[in-house]
């Protein structure tokens, strides 16, 4: 290819450092020293003599360089490297000498890689000398050597300005510089028509030279054809190739250009596409099979043949050719480009593991050069190819494959990009696993959630490393945030707090509120609600207009509940719902509504419990006024809870929280029947008794309706999936028993017996079944059917004897099997 620069550029222009000036300067220096000694005395002579000796040593290095004594020149120059006590004009001498020696030392190496390394060293020294001002009289030669060293070490972009400056200052090197500039512009042109245009301009200038040998002219014409090809001037490229003789050493290369032209025409999807592809394949096969060509031509034709076969739809042949190219010509531009093509073809064939291995090897090969330079593939195209592979693996849930490629990105890509990609993959992996957990069986779901947390924690660690690498970058705090967020999702709250503390230290004020809320959330998870509330109130007090305050209030409600302060928990939720700025469509408003219903239900239970303590269960006439007041507060809370819970269910029927909301609403209805039932027994006025009786029935019937719908719905889910989430399983069980309790309060004993019987049959292997049997017996007793009651209790004893010894009685009214046995015997004795 045109951008593969050979060392034979301008071979006849080897630099001979300028002679004559140095010896004259040394004589002037010596005469000046002697004259100073005569005029100034011995004390004056000694100091200038030391200085002139130092200058002699430095210039001696230049003199040795001119004489070709590179060993002494190197030794002297190295002794002065980094000696900043030298006068500024003389500081340029040591790097110049060392750069010149390295430049000439390149002749001693045969390996292209070794030559490139030596020219890189030469360029580094000569650049340093240039920055210091070059030794006087050596600027032209220095710039020529620097420009050529940059070209031959493949630092094309850096070589161009040096060569352009030298072109005007050194007419004697113009022919060679035209040659180098044409090749450098071509090699440095990624997709820039301007650079390709400049390459063509200099290529044409070089071709104007009349003294070019046939071999040089053919090589220059081949380069011109390649430039025209890149400019999509296909007919002109063919015309340029036509001027190359069949006997030329670059003739096979010209066939490759013709093959590329046919391939480019085929990609235009014209009517002759198939014919053009066949022509391209034939030409490239001819070039690839020719055993007399040089290595460069063989590599190029081998890779381009794979491209042509892929374009022709011959995927298996293209894959074989790409694989062959990569393996034979590894660590070359053609091998790297072939690896990218092979990886895509393997992915298309579903051979993912092989594709990952190819991408890893290809990226390793691409990293060997200090600067990525490939005539077939830009660094951006390499990035796009690898990114496409990662995206396909993510779409196929091939996350481990995606991670392995991300880890192989460095080099040739910066390490922080590799870390960022890996972190993003791990987060997406965790999110995908969580999605799978939602549809999985409970036991499997627990394992999946555990695995997801591991992925999130891994992402947190990766983002933490990324933040450390980008400490001085603007994105530093964002990486800290991503790390904290991942740690929270992974439930590593201690690490999350550590990241958030660092985030708060460096983030600007406008983004502090979200850090306060995130840290508070982590503290609540760690049972440090009091500390969390301090941060939440800081957020509410100092950032009252920030949208994050709605999340802050929700979290504050949770924290207050942890601390047992139901009133403040309710206040936080009411503030969200009554804010006036929060829309009902928002997630925060939705969650606040559900949460308020739960808090009000809890508040009602608390007042009811206090009323029981104060004697609300005593005979109505003996109930203290204080107990009635507490029960009235309880009913008020239940009423507000019902209103909010039903509103939430109506507005957001698809929210998973609706099951719990419906159950709590039913419980509020059932428990609200206690107060009117107590009042019914205290009044003698018939109209009031009718009103209280209706209130009791309305609440209990409303509760029964909800319980029935929950039982039907959750039973269907259980029969479909074979299991229920533990929370929903508890709701189903409680709904069975609550139905029996509601029918009992309505004195509909046959219906209560039926509900309790269903519960006892469903949970016959659970101690809770004993509660059902005792309630059934109580119903029979009230129906004056002692025989049926006794039979039920005897059946309860049989169930009790069958329960395992380690059965958990914690959710029943008695703490052990013996307690239950004694209780059942006592009930039987009362019949």
N, C-alpha and C positions, 0 to 999 in steps of 0.2 A: 504494500500500500504506500501511497505518497507520503503519509505521515510517519512512516518508519524510517527515521533518518539514519543514514549510514555514516560510519566514521570517515568514509572516503570523500566527504564534502571538502572541497578545496584542499586536496592533499598536497599540492605544490606550494601552498602558502604557509608552511610551517614558520613560526616566528623566530627570527634571530634577533635577540635583544640588541638595542642600539649600542654601538661601540664608539670610542673616541671621546665622547662627552665625559665619561667617568674618569679617565686618566687625567684629563685637563682639570677637572674639579679637584681631584686629589692634590695635584701640584699646587693649585691656588691655596688650598687649605694648609699645606705644609709651609709654603712661603709666608702665609699670614702668621703662623705660629712662631717661626724664626724671627720675623720682624718684631713681633710683640715681645719676644725675649730680649732682644737687643735694646729696645727702647724702655722697657719697664723694669729690668733687673730680675734676679733669680726668683724672688717671691712671686712676682707677677707671672714669670714663665711657667711655674709648676702647675697652677690651676688651669690655664688655657691648654697646657700640654695634655692633661688628663682628658679634657673635653675633645681635643682634636684626635686623640687616640681612639676615643669612643666612636667618633665619626668615621675614622679610617676603618674600623672594624665593620661598621655597617656597610659602608661602600665597598669594602672588600667582598662582602657577600654578593653584591651586584657584579663586581669584577669577576668573581669565580663563576657566576652564572653565565656571563658572556663567554667565558673561556670553555664552558661545557663541563666544568668541574662541579657537578651537581652534589656530590657528597659533601665537600667542604662548604659549598654555598648553603646547603640545607642545615648543616651543623651550626654555622654562624648565625643564620637567620632565626633558627629555633631558639638560640640563646637570648634573642632580643624580643621574642613574642611576648606581648603584654607588658613591656617595659615602658610605662607612661612617663618616665622621666626624660625620654628622648624628645627633642623638639618636634612639634607637630608635623612638619614636612617629612621628617625622617621616619615617623611611625608607619608610613605606608610601605616602607621598603621590605620589612620582614614578610608580611603576607604576600607581597608581590613576588618575592623570590620563591617562596614556598608554592604559590599558585602556579608559577611558571614551570617549576620542576615537576609538579604533579601533572601539568599539561603535557610535558614531554615524556613523562614516565608512562603515559598511556600506550606508547609504542611497544612496551614490553609485555603487554597482555593480549591474549588471543580471544578470550571469552568476552562476548558482548556485555554480559553482566558486570564483569570485572572492569572493562573499559568505562562503562556507564558510572560505576562507583568512583573510579579515579577522576573522571571529568566532573563529577559532582564535588569532589574534594577541591579540585582546581578552581571551580566556579566559586566555591565558598571563600577561598583565600583571595581570589582576584576581586570579588565583590567587596570584601573588607578593605582591600587596598584602594579600590575605586572610591569608597566612601571616605577614606582618609586623604584622598587627593592624588594617588599614584606618585611614584618618584618622578621628579622633573624629567621630561623628555620621553617618558614611557607610557603615556596615556593612550596613544593610538594602538600600540602593540597590546597593551593591557586590555583595552576594550575589545579588540579583535579576539584575543584568547578567551576573554570572558564570554563574549557572545557565542563563540563556537563551542565552548565548554558547556554552556547552558543548553544549546541545541542537542549536543551529543549526550547530555545527561537527561534529556527529555523534559527539560524545563522550558517548554516552547514559549509560553506566554511571557516569561521573564526575559527571554533572549531577544524578543522583537525590538523593544526600545533601545537596547544596547546596540544591536546591529544597525538600526536606523541611524543612530548617532554616529557610529563608526563609518557608515557608508559615505557620509558627507566629508568626514575628516580624513579618510584614507582612500583616495582614488585607486591606489594600487591593489586594493582588496575588493573592488566593487563587483567583479565577476563572481567571486566566491560568496560575497554577501548576498547578491541577488539569488544565488542558488539556495543559500540557507534560509533567506527570508521567505521564498516561495514555499519551501518545505515546512518551515515553522508556522506560517500562517495556515497552511493546510492542516497540520497536525493539531493546531490550537483551535480550529474552527469546530465548534460543537454543532450548532445549527445556524450560525450567523452567516448570512449572505454577504455581509460587509467584509468579514474576514476571508471568506472564499473569494470574493472579488479582489481583495488585496493579494491573495495567493496567486490568482490568475495574472494580475498585473506584473508581479515580480517574476513569475514563471515565463511570461512573454518577454520581459526584459532579458532574462537569462538566455532565451532562445535566439535573441538578436545577435549574440556573440558569434562571430564568424569563424573563430578558431576552435569551436567545439569538435571533438572527435565524433565519429559515427556512434560510438557506444554512449558517449555523454549526451548526444542529441536524442538518441532513442529513449534514454532514461528520462530526459527532460520532457519529451513528448508524451511518454507514459504518464508522468506526473500531471501534465496539462490535461490529459484525458480524464484522469481521476478527479481533478478539480471540476471539470465540466460536468462529469457524472454527478458530483455532489450538488452542483447548481441546477441539476435536472435539465441541462442542455444536452439531451441524449444524442441528437444527430451530430452535434459538434464533437461530442466525445468519440463517436464512431469515426468521424473524419480524422480526428487526431490519431486514433489507433491505426488507421489505414496507412499512415506514413511510417509505421514501424516495420522494418524488414523482417521477413520470416526467419532470417538467419541471425537475428539479433538475440542476445542473451535474455532480453526482456520480452521476447515474443510470447512466451507462455503467459506472462503477466498481462499482456495485451488481450489474450483470449479471456482471461478472468474479467477484465473490464467489459468486454463484449457480452460475457455472460451476465454481468451485473446490469448492463443496459437492457438486455432482454427481460431480466427479472423485474427491473423498474417499470418497463412498459407493461408487463403482465399485471403488475399491481394496480395499474390504472383501469383494469377491468374493461378493456376494449374488446372488440369482436374477435381479435386474433390472440386472445389471452392464452388459450391452450397451446397454440403453436409457439408463442413466445416463451412459455414455460418449458416446453420440450427443447427448444433451442438453447435456453439457458442451462438446462440440466446437461445437455450434450456437451456444451462448451466447458462447463465446470468439471464434468467427468473426465473430459480429455485432458484438462489441466491437472486434475488430481491424480490421474493415472500415469502421467509422464514422469519417468524415473530420472530424467536428466535435468530437471529443474531444481532451483535452489529451495532451501527450506521455507523461505518466506512465501513463495508462490504456492508451494504444496499446502501449507497451513491455510492460506487464504481460500484456495479452491475447495479444500476439504470442508471448511465451515460454510462457505457460500452454497455449496452443493446441498448441505443439510437444510439451509434456508429455502432454497428453490424446491426441494422435495416437500417441505412442509407447506409451502405456498400452493403446490400442485395437489395437495390433499393426500399425498402418499405418506401417512403418518408413521407407519412402522418403519419404512425405509428412512424417513427423516430422523426418527429416533435412533436408529442404528448408526446413521452417519454422524449425528451430533455426539452420540456416546463415544464413537471411535475417535472423533476429533478431540474431544475433551481428554480422553485417556492418553492418546499419543502425543498431543501438543499441550500437555498440562503446563500451567504457569505462563502461558502465552496469551496475547489478546484474543486470538482465535479460540483457544481452549476455554477461556473464560466466557466468551460470548456463546460458544457451543454449550457450555454448562447451563447457562440461563435458558437456552432453547430446550435442552434436554429435560430440565426440571419442569418446564411447562408441559411438554409432551407426556412426561410421566404422570403429571397431575391429571391431565386430560384422560389418561388411560386408567386412572384410579389406583396407580401404583405409588401411594403416598409415602411409604417408608423409604422407597428408593429415591423418590424426589427429594426428600429431606436430606439424605446423604449427599446427593449431587449438589444441592444448594450449599451445604456446609463446606464441601470441598472447593466449590467455585468461589465462595466468599474468602476462603483461606488463600486461594491463589491470587485473587484480586488484591489482597492486602499486602502482597510482597513488594509492590512498587510504592515508593514514597508518595507519589501522586498518581491517582488513577487516570490512566490515559489509554483509551481503546478506540481504534478507528471504526469499530462496528457497534460500539455501545458506549453511550455517555454514562456518567455517574448517575444522572437522573433517570435514565432508562433502566439502569441496574436497580435503582431504588424502586421504581415502579414495578419491575418484574418480581422482585422479592416481596414487595408489599402485596401484590396480587396473589402470590403464593400463600402468604400469611392469611389474607382475607378468605381465600378459598378453604383453607384448613379450619378457620373459625366457623365458616358457614356449614362445614361438614362436622363440626364439633371435634375436630382433630386438634385439640388444644395442645397436647404435648408436642406434636409436630411443629405447631406454630411457635411454641416457646423455644424449641431447639434452634429454629432458624433465627429467631430474635437474638438468642445468645451468640450466634455466629456472626452477627452484623458487624461486630468490632474486631479488628478493622475489616473492611475499608471505611465504614461509617463511624462517626464519633461515638465514643462509649456512652455518652448520655442519651443518644438516640436509641441505642440498643436497650438501655435500661428502661427508657420510657415505653418502648414497644413491648418489652417483656411485662412491665407492670400493667399496661392496658390489657394485655392478653389475659393475665391472671385474674384481673377484675371481671372481665367478660366471662371467663371460665367459671368463676364463683357464682356470678349471676345466673348463668345457664344451669348450673347444678341446683341452685335454689328453685329455679323454675321446674326442674325435673322432680324435685322433692314435693312440690305441691300436688303432683299427680301420682306420686308413688304410694305404696303401702306404708303404714306407719313405721314399722321396723326399718324398712329401707329408707324412708324419708329421714329418719334420725341420722342414719349413717351418711346420707347425702348432705344433710345440713352440716354435719361435722366436717365432711370433706370440703364443702364450700367455705367454711370458716378457715380451714387451713390454706386455701387458695388466697383468700382475702389477707390473711396474715403475711403470706409470702409476698403479696403485692405491696403491703405496707412496708416490708423490709426493702423491697426494690425501690420504691418511691423515696424511702429515707436515704438510700445511697445516692439516688438521683439528685435529691436536694443538696446533699453534701457536695456533689460535683458542680452544681449550678449555684453555689453559694453567692457568687458575685453577679449572677444573672438576674434579670427582672423576674424570671419565673420561679425564683427560689421559694418564695412563700407559697406559691400555688402547688409546688411539689410537696411541701410540708403538709398542706391541706389534704392533698390526695393521699398522702401516707396516713394521716390521722383518720381520714374517712375509711380507708381500707382496714385499718386496725380496729375501728369501731365495728365495722361489718364482720370482722373476724373475732370480735368480742375480746380483744386484747386491750382492755380499757386503760390499763396502766401506761402502755406504750402510746396509746392515742393521746392521753393527757400530756405526755412528754412532748409529742410532736406539736400539740396545740399551744403549749407554753412557748416553744420556739417560734411558732407562727405569730403569736401575739406580740412577741418581742420585736419582730421586724415588719409586720404588716401595717399598712396605713390605717388611720382611725376609721375610715368609712367601712372597713371590712372586719373590724373588731367584733361587732355584735354576733356574727355567726360563729366566731371562735368561742365566745362566752357561752353560747347555747350548746355548742358541740361538747365543750368541756363539761358543762353542767349535766348533759345527758350521760356522759361517761361516769361522772361521779354518782349519779342516781343508780346506775347499773352496779356500782361498787358499794351500794348501801351507804353512801355519804350524802344523804339528802340535804342535811343542814348546810354543808359546803356548797352544794349545787344551788341552793336557794340564794346564797350570797351573790353568786355570779349572775343568776337570773335577774335579781333586783338591780344589779349594776347595769345590766342590759336595758331593763325597763326604765330606769331612772335617767340614764345618760343617752339612750338612743330611742326615744319614744316614737319616732317617725319611721324607724327602720322596719321593713316588712317581716323581719325575723322575730319581732316581738310576739307574733301570733303563735309561733312554735314555742317561744319562751313561756308564754302563759300556759299552753298545754302541758309543757314539761313541769312548770311550777305546780300545776294541779296534781300531777302525779307525785311530785316530791312532798307536797302537803299531805296527801293521802298516806304516804309512807310514814309521815310523822304523826298521823292521826288527827290532823286538823281538817275536818270535812268542810267547815265554813269557808276557810280561805281557799280551799280547793275549788269550791263552788264559785267564789268571787272571781277567780282567774278565768274560769270558763265563761261566766256571764260577761266578763269584760270583752272576750273575743266575739261573742254572739251579738253584743250590743254596741260594738265599736263603731258601726256605721260605715266603715271603710272596707270591711271584709265581706266579700260576696258569698252567698250560699253555695255557689258553684265551686268554691275553693275547697281544697282538701282540709285546710285548717278549720274552716267553719263546720264542715261535715264531721270531722273528728271531735270537735268541741261539742257538737250537739249530742253525739252518741255518749261522750264522756260525761256530760252534764246529767243525762238520764241515769247513768250508772251511779254517779255521786249522789243524786237525790234519792235513789233507791236505798243506797247505803245509809244516808242520813235518816230515812224513814225507819230502817231497821234499828238504828241506834236509839232513836226516840222510843220505838216500840219495846226494845230491850229494857230501857230505863223505866218504862211504864210497867212492865212485868215485875221489875224489882220493887216498885212502889205499890204493887198489889192489884194491878188491873185484872188479874185472873180470879180475884175473890168474887163472891156473890155481888151482883151489881149494886145492891143497896149498901154494901160495906166497902166499896171501892173508894179510896181517898180522892179528894178533888185533884190533888197534884198528879195522880196517876192518869186521871181523865185528861188533864191538860197536856201531859206528855203524849198520850195517845192521839189527841187532836193534832199536835205538831207532827206526829208520825204520819197521820192521814194527809195532812197538808203536803208533806214532802212526797208521799206516794202519789198524790194527785198531780203534782208538778212533774214528777218522774214519768208518769204515764203520758202526759202531754208531750214531753220532749222525746221520749222513746218512740211513741207512735209517729211523731213528725219525722224522726230520723228514718224509720222504716219506710214511711210513705215516700219520702224524698229520695232515698237511696236504697231501693229494694235489692240491688245486686251487691251491696257491700257485705263482706263476710261478717261484719259486726251485727247484722240484722237478727241472726239466730239468737244471740245472747240478749239483744234488745227486746225481742218478742217475749222471751222467757221472763226477763225481769219485769216487763209490763204485766204479764200474767200474775207474777208473784205480788206485784203492787196491788192489783185488783183483789186478789184473794185475801191479802193481809188487811186491805182497807175494809173488809166486811166485819172486822171485830168491833169497831167503834159503833156503827149503827146497831149491831146486835146487842151491845151493852145498853145502849140508849133505849132500845125497844123494851127492855125489861124494867126500865125505870119510869116509863110514862104510862098513864092510864087513858089518855085521850086517844080515841080510836084512829082519828086521822093521822096523828103523829106515829102511832104504831104501824099503820099501813105504809106511811112514807119510809120509816126506818126498815120495815120488812122488805119493801121494794128495793131500797138501796143495798141491802144485804144480797138479795137475789141478783140484782143487776151486776154487782161486782163479781160474784161467784160464777155467774153464767158467762160473763166476759172472760174471766180467767179460764173456764173450762173450754171455751171456743179456741183460745190460743193454745192451750195445752194439747188439745186434740190435733190441731194443725201441725204442731211441732212433732207429736208422736208419729203422725202419718208421714210427714216429710223425712224425718230422721230415720225412721224404719225403712223407708224406700232407699235412702242412701246406703244404709247398712246392708240391705239385701243386694244392692247393686255392686257395692265395693267389697262387702264382706267384713268391713270394719268402719269405725267412726273415730274421728279425732277425740282424744280424751275429754276435752271440754264439751264437745257435742254429746259424747257418750254420757257424761254426767247430767247434761240437760235432759236427755231422753229418759234416763232413770228417774230423775227428780220430777219430770212431767207426769210419769206414771203414778207416782206416789201423790203428787199434788192433785191430780184428778180425783183420786180416792178421798183426799182430805176435803176437797171442795164439795163433792157429792155428800160427804158425811155432814159438813156444815149445813148443807141444804136439807139434811135429813132424808136424802134419797138413798137409803141404805142398800137396796139391791144393786143400784148403779155403783155405789161405793165398793160393794163386795166384788163386783165384776172388775173394776179397775184394779183393786188390790190383788185379786186373783191373777190377773194378767201380769202384774209386777212380780208376784211370787213365782210364777212359772218361768218368767224370763230370767230371773236372778236366783234360781233355786240353788245354785252353787255358791251363793254369796250370802254372808251374814245379814245383808239388808233384807233378804226374804223373810226373816223372822219378824221384822217390823210389819210387813204386809200381813202375815198370819195373825199377829196380835190385833191389828186393826180390823181384820175380817171377823175375828172372834168378838170384838167389841160391837161391831154392827149386828151380829146375830144376837148378842145379849140384849141390845136395845130393841131388837125386833121380837124379844121374848122367845128366842129359839135356843135354849141352853144346850140341847143335844148337839146341834150343828156347831155351836161355839166350842164345845168340848172336843168335838171331832177335829175341828180346825187346829186346836191347840195340840192335840195328839199328833197331828200331821206335822206341826211345827217341831215337835220333839224329834220326830224321825229325821227331818231335814237337818236339825241341829247335830244329831249324832253322825250324820254323813259328812259334815263339814270337816275339812282338814284341820289338824291340830294347830297349824300356824296361821289359821285364818285371821284376817284383820277385822276386828269388831269396832274399830275407831269411829266409823260413820253410823253406828247404831246407838240406841239409847242405853245400852249396857256394854260393859268393857270386856267381858269374857264369856266363854261358853258356860261356865258355872253360874255366872250372874243370870244369864238367859234361862238356864234350866230351873233355877230357883224361882225366877219371875213367872215362867210358864206354869210351874206347879202351883204357885200362889193363885194365878188366874183360874186354873182349873178348880181349885178349892173354893173359889167364890161363887161358882156356878151352882 
